[in-house]
Amino acid sequence: MKIGLFFGSFNPIHIGHLIIANFMATRTDLDKVWLVVSPQNPLKPKKTLARDHDRLHLVRLGIGDNPRLQASNIEFGLPKPSYTIDTLTFLKEKYPAHTFALIMGGDNLATLHLWKNYEQILAHYDIYVYKRPAVELGELATHPRVRVCEAPMLDISATYIRDCLNSGKSVRYLVPDPVLEYLESSSMYR
Ligand code: ATP
């Protein structure tokens, strides 16, 4: 199977993430998309970053019964901070039957040349890029491993959702209903 890895802090997951994940899982040659939840970095302030298992739980709630999407906690057990190349190497060893690819926004592609071992990433993995509003893709957009996809762009961020929750505003329709219910019944982000 060809699996697209969509990394994020998902703090919390919102429909912007899910629309991209579902687009990549249904409109490209990817068979599945794994939403890989980044763990808390012990060296970084965690004031606004919810606990790992809460964010993972919300990703699972957001995905619901979509068989093409899956939440992954693979990075929780890896050394921190987790570098993408190390996670890819680990996954390749753990799942030799699968082919892995990366999914990223155009904003990330533009700075990919700063990532640890980025040449190695480009040499071995396909990268599916979705455009972000007003972001130039940069030189790597024409690299043979890079596929630029025309996925719908939504101007929503997890920061905006946290701000709404913190000030008591509704986030209905910005997150899937089961996520909304969980957020409303918990004290997360308040
Ligand atoms: P924050 O506001 O906390 O920085 P975020 O919503 O940007 O969070 P992340 O979990 O950091 O979410 O994002 C995971 C990936 O999803 C990132 O590569 C980010 O660029 C992308 N992403 C975030 N929001 C959207 C959106 N509305 N549409 C498409 N991609 C998005």
Residues whose N, C-alpha, C, O or C-beta is under 5 A from the ligand:
A	BS01	ATP	F7 G8 S9 F10 N11 G16 H17 I20 G105 L154 D155 I156 S157 A158 T159
